[in-house]
Each structure stands twice: as structure tokens, then as C-alpha cells.
């Protein structure tokens, strides 16, 4: 089982984070060409943005 190894910190993972939606195409190319290591993520919003704010207002 993997769970005990995760709890003991024996299993490590790497996140390859591309910042901004404008970097998404390059991140996708890197994903398929083997340039990235680990999980490819794209951060599309700033970290300091409040979670309860919406980009698109709700419909009336």
C-alpha cells in the first residue's frame, strides 16, 4: 500500500507551475514534449485573490 509511505513522507511529488493563462500554450507544449517534471499546473488567478470573488457576475 502507498498510504503508509505517503504519511511517512517517503513519497514526494513535483508540481511544474506555469503562471498566467498566457503561459498555457507553452506549458501544454512542454507537457507533450517531456520538458516538464511531475504534475503540470497552470495558475490562472493571483494567489491574493479572495476565493469568494467571482470573475463573472451571477445571472439575474
LUMMARVO-284286 format. One record per residue: x, y, z of N, C-alpha, C, O in turn; residue in one letter. Coordinates in pm, whole numbers, plus 50000, padded with zeros to 5 digits. Each point is the difference from the previous one (the first is absolute). Layout:
% residues N
XYZXYZXYZXYZA
...
***
This chain:
% residues 60
500844988150000499165011950000500885012550000501085000150058X
498445010049878500755012549987499725009350118500875008050036X
497964991350023499615009450106501015001250113500325011250039X
500204978050016501005001450107501255007649954500575007750077X
499844990149800501185006949948499745015049985500885008250025X
497904995349936499645014249989500015006550137500545010950017X
498864982550081499955005450137501405001650059500245009250078X
500674981949887501365000750053500875009849921501145002550038X
498335003149855500755009749921500994993649904500905006849951X
498954980450022500914993049909499665002449853500854998449913X
497905005350061499575002649863499965015149980499325007150075X
501394997749826500055014349969499425002249861500084991249914X
499365020450064499535003449867500475014049964500305008250087X
499744994349785500485012849949498885006449919499344993449921X
500465019650100499025007549922500745010049912500815007950050X
498924991849822500565009649905498915010449976499024997249931X
501145014850126498945010149998500345010949899501045006650010X
498074995249894500105011149904499025010750047498844997050028X
501625015449981499155010850051499385008049887500705004549909X
497994997250097499265008049903499484991849884500674991049950X
498135012450008499374992749891500785001749869499924991449912X
500835019550076500795002149878501154989949989500544998149891X
499834995650218501084990049997499464985949978500784990449994X
497905008149993499394986749982500464992949873500334988250007X
499725018549877500444992849880501424994350013500254988649961X
500665019350094501374995150018500084988650099500784990749983X
498395010050122499974989250099499474987249938500484989150030X
498535012249882499444988249933501024993749906500134987849995X
500595020549932501054994949911501064992950084500474989249962X
499925016750150500994993850088499534986850057500794990850018X
497925008450010499434987650054500164988549901500404989050038X
499285013749835500064989449900501404997549945500254989549941X
500665019950078501364997949951500924994550109501174997149973X
498315001350149500804994450109500855010150073500904996150075X
498855016849906500805010350064499705001250150500905002550080X
497834995649957499655001650141500304987450080500154989149944X
499955012650186500224988850092498865000350101499725010650057X
499634978349965498914999650097498685004349939499754998049881X
499395007950203498675004149959500055014249942500525009150064X
498934992749817499975013249937498755007450047498884995149984X
501325016750073498905008450046500115013649934501105004649967X
497765001950015499975013749950499235008450101498814997750023X
501865012150037499365008750097499385011649922500725008549947X
497954991750046499335010049918499535012250078499535009749940X
500604990150190499615011550082501075002850102500714990850042X
499425021649999501015003350102499684993550134498844997850034X
502214999150040499814993650130499265008850099499324994950089X
500805018349898499395008950098498535002949971499375007650074X
500064986849822498595002049969499144992350097500264988350028X
498735018150024499114993450095499234989049931499585001649885X
500224987250183499314988649941498535002749972499414993749913X
499985015650161498565002249983499675010449893498835003049978X
502185002649956499725009449892499794992149872500604989549980X
498545015649934499694993149876500525008149883499935012350000X
500584980949900500445006949879498805004249916500035010649936X
498934981250062498795002949923498865001850098499734991050080X
499585020449916498905002050095498874990149975499794995849886X
499475000550218498894990649983498895006049913499845012249997X
499424979349935498885004649917498875004850088499764994750109X
499555015449843498855005650074498754992549966498935003250052X
***
